[in-house]
Amino acid sequence: MKTHILRGSKQKIAEDLVRISGEVREAIVFEDEPLPAAAEPGGTEDLFAEMGPFMVDVRDVDDSREAIYTRLDGE
């Protein structure tokens, strides 16, 4: 199997792609996204709001070196 890397504008890539015999199995497309409101001056959007459902809220966490490297019962 031979691979091809096509670079350039969308038009150039499309023109080069139709000249290649074989099938296309995968394409990687880089799309610029608009900046979130927090990145704009005066923006107040919480950058980490989308991570909220995946976060754990724990009180009084002992993150000292000793606590991290000491085995608990059953470990």
C-alpha positions in Angstrom: 0.0 0.0 0.0 1.3 3.5 -0.9 0.3 6.6 1.1 0.1 10.1 -0.2 0.3 13.4 1.7 -1.6 16.2 0.0 -0.9 19.7 1.0 -2.2 23.1 -0.1 -5.6 24.7 -0.4 -8.8 22.7 -0.4 -9.1 23.2 -4.2 -5.5 22.0 -4.8 -6.0 19.0 -2.5 -9.3 18.1 -4.2 -7.6 18.3 -7.6 -4.7 16.1 -6.5 -7.0 13.6 -4.8 -9.1 12.8 -7.9 -5.9 12.0 -9.8 -5.0 9.2 -7.4 -6.3 5.7 -8.1 -7.5 3.7 -5.2 -9.8 4.4 -2.3 -9.7 7.1 0.4 -9.7 5.5 3.9 -9.1 8.4 6.1 -8.7 12.2 5.9 -7.4 14.7 8.5 -8.9 18.2 8.3 -7.7 21.1 10.3 -10.5 23.6 11.0 -9.9 26.9 12.8 -12.4 27.4 15.6 -13.6 30.8 16.8 -12.1 32.0 20.0 -14.3 31.4 23.1 -15.7 34.5 24.9 -13.2 34.1 27.7 -10.3 34.6 25.2 -11.8 37.9 24.1 -11.2 41.0 26.2 -13.9 41.3 28.8 -15.1 37.7 28.3 -16.5 36.0 31.4 -17.0 32.4 30.2 -15.5 29.8 32.5 -12.8 28.0 30.5 -13.3 24.8 32.6 -17.1 24.7 32.7 -17.3 21.9 30.1 -15.1 19.7 32.4 -17.5 20.1 35.3 -19.4 16.7 34.8 -16.0 14.9 34.9 -14.6 16.5 38.0 -14.7 15.2 41.5 -15.2 17.5 44.5 -13.2 16.3 47.5 -12.8 18.2 50.7 -9.6 18.1 52.9 -7.4 16.3 50.4 -3.9 15.3 51.8 -1.7 15.7 48.7 1.6 15.7 50.7 4.4 13.6 49.4 4.1 11.2 52.3 0.4 10.7 51.7 0.9 10.1 48.0 3.6 7.5 48.4 2.2 5.7 51.5 0.3 2.5 50.6 -3.2 2.2 52.1 -4.7 -1.0 53.5 -5.3 -3.4 50.6 -3.0 -1.7 48.1 
